[in-house]
Amino acid sequence: MALLDVWEFSRSYHNFLQYAELRLILIGKSGGGKSATGNNMLGQKEFESLLEAKTTTLQCQKGEGTWQRRKIMVVDTPSMFDSEGYDEIVRQEIMACVELSQPGPHALILVTQVGRFTTEDATAAKCVWDIFGPESAKHTIVMFTCMEDLSGSPLQEYVQKLDNRNLWEVMRRCVCGYRICGFNNKAEGDERERQVVELMTMVRSTVVANGGRYYTNRLYRMPNVREEHVKSLEPHRNRDSGLVNLCVGGHCDPYCSLGPLFVRGLPLHASVTVGVRAYDQMLTVTDAEG
């Protein structure tokens, strides 16, 4: 490891140690075990779960506990990310989630069950990243519940054998799939503590990898988050909000449109399309041959 890398790691780790509180948001489709996972993480019953009740979470809730003398704050979310269309109730829950996790979460925990990752799970992840911003994927950990179904087999071994394109795409965005862990929400005693240690170690590595900082975006930086702010971030409203620029004629210089973004490693006569996001819009520039 280079000296500069060691210095950066040390600074990020030092920043992490300064936090007296860790804020975590449980995300995923309904019925995936988010509430039971939250209770397991906190070591106490803070949320109603399917293990004890017949109802799932209907609104955002916050639970608090301690782990190794550090305050742990967990936000349990309802099924507000199951669909790409947001109604007024969903927007209100997103605002509540932001308010409960101010000034920003240290990690997002995407909860899914072993053997049951579906397109609904992938849609939930996509909607979360659409709302919180693409960089939030770097703060996401994929949590597999029902680990008891693996009968003691390692989680990594199970995942490597999977032929699930949706799951692999989600894990790829979570820093090449390295941030995965498993929970048996029926575990007690030493087994439960081992699971929590594994998760908190992964939360620490996630924060350190992101410069020792928690995640934030413009929703968190607004003094008062209102419904119109959330509405402006809805993916279906921005789906066609990009600008397209096709460079034709002589040797067109794409740099004039893309600013500091340079197209490297391509011959001048090649046709190339490059995109860059600016002012919340995607600018796509195609430099044609000739």
C-alpha distance (Angstrom), angle and dihedral (degrees) to the residues before:
residue distance angle dihedral
M1 . . .
A2 3.81 . .
L3 3.80 119.3 .
L4 3.81 91.2 -113.3
D5 3.81 90.7 51.6
V6 3.80 90.4 51.2
W7 3.81 90.4 50.7
E8 3.81 92.4 48.8
F9 3.80 91.4 48.5
S10 3.80 91.7 48.4
R11 3.79 91.7 50.3
S12 3.82 92.6 47.6
Y13 3.80 91.8 47.8
H14 3.80 90.6 48.5
N15 3.81 89.6 51.6
F16 3.80 90.1 51.8
L17 3.80 92.0 52.0
Q18 3.81 90.4 56.5
Y19 3.80 93.0 66.4
A20 3.79 112.3 101.6
E21 3.81 88.7 -173.1
L22 3.79 134.5 40.6
R23 3.81 116.1 -153.1
L24 3.80 118.2 -156.8
I25 3.82 129.9 179.8
L26 3.81 120.7 -154.0
I27 3.80 111.1 -145.3
G28 3.80 135.7 173.2
K29 3.78 140.5 90.9
S30 3.79 121.4 -46.3
G31 3.79 117.1 -85.8
G32 3.80 94.1 29.7
G33 3.79 95.0 114.1
K34 3.81 101.2 -99.7
S35 3.80 96.0 141.8
A36 3.80 94.7 46.2
T37 3.80 88.9 47.8
G38 3.80 90.6 52.1
N39 3.79 91.2 51.3
N40 3.80 90.3 49.1
M41 3.79 92.3 49.8
L42 3.80 92.5 50.4
G43 3.79 94.9 41.7
Q44 3.79 91.6 -129.4
K45 3.78 140.1 69.1
E46 3.79 108.5 -88.8
F47 3.82 100.3 141.6
E48 3.80 134.0 45.7
S49 3.80 108.2 -116.2
L50 3.78 138.0 -173.1
L51 3.78 88.1 -109.0
E52 3.81 89.1 70.8
A53 3.81 105.8 17.0
K54 3.78 141.6 37.5
T55 3.80 94.9 -128.2
T56 3.78 130.6 78.0
T57 3.80 127.3 -141.8
L58 3.80 110.3 -66.6
Q59 3.80 99.4 -175.9
C60 3.80 140.2 15.7
Q61 3.78 112.8 -77.0
K62 3.78 133.4 -176.1
G63 3.77 125.3 -142.7
E64 3.79 127.9 -176.0
G65 3.77 135.3 -158.9
T66 3.80 141.3 142.9
W67 3.77 133.3 -106.1
Q68 3.79 123.0 -175.2
R69 3.82 90.6 -14.5
R70 3.79 92.4 -52.7
K71 3.80 124.8 114.6
I72 3.81 113.8 -117.0
M73 3.80 118.5 -160.3
V74 3.81 118.3 -169.4
V75 3.82 126.5 -171.2
D76 3.81 114.3 -156.6
T77 3.80 113.2 -157.2
P78 3.83 131.0 -156.4
S79 3.80 124.1 -130.7
M80 3.80 91.7 -70.3
F81 3.80 94.0 127.9
D82 3.82 97.9 50.2
S83 3.80 93.0 96.6
E84 3.79 135.6 40.9
G85 3.81 90.6 -136.5
Y86 3.80 115.3 81.9
D87 3.78 124.2 -156.6
E88 3.79 126.8 -170.1
I89 3.82 94.1 -87.1
V90 3.80 92.4 52.2
R91 3.81 91.5 48.9
Q92 3.80 89.8 51.5
E93 3.81 90.7 52.0
I94 3.81 91.2 49.9
M95 3.81 88.5 53.0
A96 3.80 89.3 48.8
C97 3.80 90.8 50.3
V98 3.81 90.6 52.6
E99 3.80 92.6 47.8
L100 3.81 93.7 48.2
S101 3.81 93.5 49.6
Q102 3.82 98.7 44.5
P103 3.00 131.1 177.6
G104 3.81 86.1 22.6
P105 3.82 141.9 -66.3
H106 3.79 123.2 -88.0
A107 3.81 89.3 -148.7
L108 3.79 141.8 2.1
I109 3.82 112.9 -137.9
L110 3.83 111.5 -151.4
V111 3.81 104.0 -157.7
T112 3.81 121.3 -156.3
Q113 3.79 135.0 153.5
V114 3.79 125.1 -107.7
G115 3.80 108.5 -96.1
R116 3.80 94.8 5.9
F117 3.80 106.9 85.4
T118 3.81 105.2 137.2
T119 3.79 139.0 168.6
E120 3.83 86.5 -87.2
D121 3.81 89.4 62.2
A122 3.80 90.4 49.0
T123 3.82 90.4 48.6
A124 3.81 90.5 50.7
A125 3.82 91.1 52.6
K126 3.80 92.0 46.9
C127 3.81 92.7 49.7
V128 3.81 91.3 49.7
W129 3.80 91.7 51.8
D130 3.81 91.3 44.9
I131 3.80 91.3 54.9
F132 3.79 99.9 37.6
G133 3.81 94.2 35.5
P134 3.84 132.4 -102.4
E135 3.81 92.3 -84.3
S136 3.81 88.9 65.6
A137 3.82 87.6 74.7
K138 3.81 87.0 72.1
H139 3.81 88.3 60.4
T140 3.82 94.3 48.5
I141 3.81 126.0 109.3
V142 3.83 119.9 -168.1
M143 3.80 109.7 -135.0
F144 3.82 119.4 -163.2
T145 3.81 114.5 -157.6
C146 3.83 126.8 -164.8
M147 3.81 90.9 50.2
E148 3.80 87.6 161.3
D149 3.82 86.9 75.4
L150 3.82 89.3 69.5
S151 3.82 90.8 63.5
G152 3.79 92.9 -136.9
S153 3.82 97.7 -44.8
P154 3.84 114.0 141.3
L155 3.80 115.4 -97.9
Q156 3.82 92.7 -132.3
E157 3.80 90.5 55.3
Y158 3.80 91.1 49.7
V159 3.81 93.2 49.3
Q160 3.81 94.0 47.6
K161 3.80 90.6 57.3
L162 3.79 94.4 50.6
D163 3.78 120.9 111.2
N164 3.79 96.7 -161.5
R165 3.79 113.9 130.6
N166 3.81 94.3 -170.4
L167 3.80 92.3 53.6
W168 3.80 94.4 45.8
E169 3.80 91.1 50.6
V170 3.81 91.3 51.7
M171 3.81 92.3 47.4
R172 3.80 90.7 47.0
R173 3.79 89.8 59.6
C174 3.81 90.0 48.6
V175 3.83 90.5 72.0
C176 3.81 99.2 -69.2
G177 3.80 95.0 -44.8
Y178 3.79 97.3 -69.8
R179 3.80 95.1 123.0
I180 3.78 102.8 76.8
C181 3.78 130.3 122.7
G182 3.78 137.8 165.0
F183 3.79 137.8 -130.4
N184 3.76 133.7 -163.5
N185 3.79 98.0 -158.3
K186 3.81 90.7 -162.5
A187 3.80 91.5 59.9
E188 3.78 120.4 115.6
G189 3.79 138.7 -174.6
D190 3.79 118.0 0.8
E191 3.80 93.9 -0.2
R192 3.81 92.1 55.3
E193 3.81 91.2 46.9
R194 3.81 91.1 50.2
Q195 3.80 89.9 53.7
V196 3.79 92.3 49.7
V197 3.82 91.6 48.4
E198 3.81 90.0 52.2
L199 3.81 92.0 50.0
M200 3.81 95.5 45.3
T201 3.80 90.2 48.2
M202 3.79 88.2 54.3
V203 3.82 91.3 47.4
R204 3.80 88.5 52.9
S205 3.82 92.6 50.1
T206 3.82 89.8 47.5
V207 3.80 92.6 53.2
V208 3.81 92.9 44.2
A209 3.82 91.2 48.9
N210 3.81 87.9 55.0
G211 3.79 94.0 55.2
G212 3.80 95.9 -86.4
R213 3.81 91.1 -69.1
Y214 3.78 134.5 123.7
Y215 3.81 117.7 -123.9
T216 3.77 121.4 -92.8
N217 3.79 138.1 163.7
R218 3.78 136.8 174.1
L219 3.83 93.2 -71.4
Y220 3.80 89.2 61.9
R221 3.79 92.6 44.6
M222 3.81 94.0 56.2
P223 3.83 113.8 99.4
N224 3.80 91.0 -138.5
V225 3.79 119.2 16.7
R226 3.79 109.8 -144.2
E227 3.78 132.1 -171.6
E228 3.80 93.8 -104.7
H229 3.80 90.1 58.1
V230 3.80 91.1 56.1
K231 3.79 91.2 42.4
S232 3.80 91.1 56.6
L233 3.82 89.7 59.7
E234 3.80 97.5 51.8
P235 3.80 109.6 126.2
H236 3.81 96.2 -135.6
R237 3.81 90.3 55.9
N238 3.80 93.0 53.2
R239 3.77 99.1 38.5
D240 3.80 93.3 104.8
S241 3.79 98.7 28.2
G242 3.80 95.6 107.4
L243 3.79 127.4 110.8
V244 3.80 120.8 -133.4
N245 3.80 124.5 -155.2
L246 3.81 120.3 -174.3
C247 3.81 113.5 -165.1
V248 3.82 111.7 -151.2
G249 3.78 136.6 159.8
G250 3.81 119.5 44.4
H251 3.76 125.7 -0.1
C252 3.79 97.9 -41.0
D253 3.78 114.9 -159.5
P254 3.81 109.4 -134.7
Y255 3.81 90.9 -168.9
C256 3.81 90.7 78.9
S257 3.82 88.9 64.6
L258 3.77 100.5 34.7
G259 3.79 97.5 43.0
P260 3.80 111.2 -159.1
L261 3.83 93.6 4.2
F262 3.81 108.4 107.3
V263 3.79 126.4 -164.2
R264 3.77 104.1 -135.7
G265 3.78 133.4 -175.0
L266 3.81 97.1 23.9
P267 3.83 128.3 110.1
L268 3.78 115.6 -111.7
H269 3.79 92.3 -116.7
A270 3.82 93.4 55.3
S271 3.78 123.8 107.2
V272 3.78 110.6 -124.0
T273 3.79 136.6 173.4
V274 3.79 119.6 -153.9
G275 3.80 129.8 178.8
V276 3.77 130.6 -159.8
R277 3.80 130.2 178.3
A278 3.79 117.5 -131.1
Y279 3.79 132.3 160.0
D280 3.84 89.3 1.3
Q281 3.80 92.5 -59.5
M282 3.78 131.3 102.9
L283 3.80 114.3 -124.5
T284 3.80 112.6 -160.5
V285 3.81 117.9 -166.7
T286 3.79 123.2 -171.0
D287 3.81 115.8 -166.2
A288 3.80 105.3 -160.8
E289 3.80 124.8 -150.9
G290 3.79 119.2 -85.1
